[in-house]
């Protein structure tokens, strides 16, 4: 084969690969579901709350934003309660501040540092209850029930759940013990 023929063949292969990737063939599945039996850390990365309560009332008597908190319930048990984000319509709990990150070397070390729910992927429901965590009179912001089979590893985004405009739930696989 001549050098010119090799170059043409390489261009043809590159073109075929580009077309296949554009069509979604051979690309890595970034939306893989949770693997049954595997353990995961589950936490809320981001919540955006509507500007007022569903009836139009302000969240707090001083017209400040809600003090956003959430819980996660799994198998009928509350397995996690978040810290509070005060006076905010946009609340974030970032992986880095929680000692977490995504990637093969990133995971929470030790139960005492776990700032997320730890679950085993199996059929069932995860319930995320979000509320305005006031001292005297807290208000419900919204409750989201998600079948575990519908979650994927990484980012899971939901919108328009009661007074929640947007909620981003993260599912991070926990490496098997032999890999830690």
N, C-alpha and C positions, 0 to 999 in steps of 0.2 A: 504494500500500500504506500502510495506517495504521501509526502507531507501535506500536500493540498487536500487529498482525500481524507486524511486524518482530521484536519481542521474542519472540513465540511461535516464530518461525522460528529465531531464534538459540538459544533453549532447546532446540528439537528437534535442531538441529545439534550442540550441546554434548553432549546426551544420546547421540546416535549416536556421536560421537567417544569418549566415555567408555566406551560398550559395546564399541566396536571395540578400544580400547586394552586393556581388561580381557581381551578374548579373544585378544590378541596381534597383532591386525591393525594394520598400519601402524606398529608400534613399530620402533625402530632395532634392528638385529641386533647384540647385544653379544657374540655367540658366533661371530663370523665366523672361519672357518679362515684359516690363513696363506695369503697370496697367492703362488701359484707364481712363482718367479723373483725375488721380493722378498727383500731381506736383512733379517735380524732379529738382535737381541741376545737371547740365551737365558741365563737364570740361575735359580738356586734362591733363592726368597725366604724359605722357611721349611721346616724339617724338624723333626718331632717323632719322637723315638726311644722305643721301648719301654723300660720301667724296667730290664729285665735282658736278657741275651743269650738267644737262643731256647732254650738248654738250662737257663736259670734262673740261670746264673752272673752275678755283677756284671760291669759293663763293665771296671772297673779294680780292681787288687789292693787299693787303699785304699777300695773301695766308692764312689768318686766316679763321676759321670756320664762318658760318653764325650767324647772330644775330636773333635767332628764336623767332617769335611772331605768334599768331594765333587769328582769330576771329571766332565766332559762329553766324550763321544767321539762324533764325527761322521765318517762315511765311513771308519771304521777308524782314525781319528787322534784322539788326545787333544787337544782344542782349548781346554780350560780346566781349571784346578785352582783351587779356592777357597782362601781363608784358613781357618784353624782356629777353631772355637768351642769353648773349653775347658770341660770338666766340666759339660756341659749336656745335658739331655734335650730341650730346645727350642733350636734354633739358627736364627738369622735373619741374612740378608744383605739389608739393605734397599736399595732403589734410590737413595734420597737419599744414603746414605753412599758409594755407588759412583759418584756423579756422574750418576745417571740419574733419570729421572722419566717418567711417562706423560703424553702430550698432544702437540699438534702442534708445540710449540716445545721439547720435551724429548728430548734424545738425547745420547749420549756424543760428545764432540768429540775426534777424534784417536785413532789406534790405541793410543798409549801409555797412555791413560787407561781403555781398555776393560777392565772388570772383569767380563766376561761372555763367553760364546762368541758368535762372529759366524758366522752360517750363511746360506746361500741356501736358501729354501724349495723343496724338490723331494722327490720320493718317496725315502724312506730311513728310517733308524732313528737316534734320539738315545739314547745310553746314559748314564744317571746312576748313577755308582758312589759309594756313601756308605760311609765307614768311620770307625772309631775310630782316630784318628791318634796313637797312642802312640809314644814314642821306641823302645822295644824290641819290643813285641809288639802290633801293631795288629790290630783285629778287623773283619771285614766286618760292616756294618750292613744293607746291602741294595743290590741293583742293579735299576734300573727301565729297561726298554727301551720307548721311545715312538715309534710311527710318526709322522714329521713331519706327515703328512696329517691326523693326529688332533689336533694342537695347534691352539689358537685364539689370536688376539691377546689379550694380557693374561694373566689368571690361569688356570692349569691345575692342578687339584688331584687328587691320587691318594692312596689310603690302603691300609693293610695290605699293604705290600710287604716281605716278610721281617721284619726287626726295625724297619722304618720304620712308625710309626703313621700319619703324614701327611707328604706332601711337596707343596709348592706351587712350580710352575715358571712363570716369567714369560717371555712372548715379546713383545718390544718391537720394532715396525717401525723400521727405520732410514730416515730421509727420503732420497729420491733426492739425488744430489750437487747438482743444480741448485737444490734447496730449502734447502741448508745455508748 
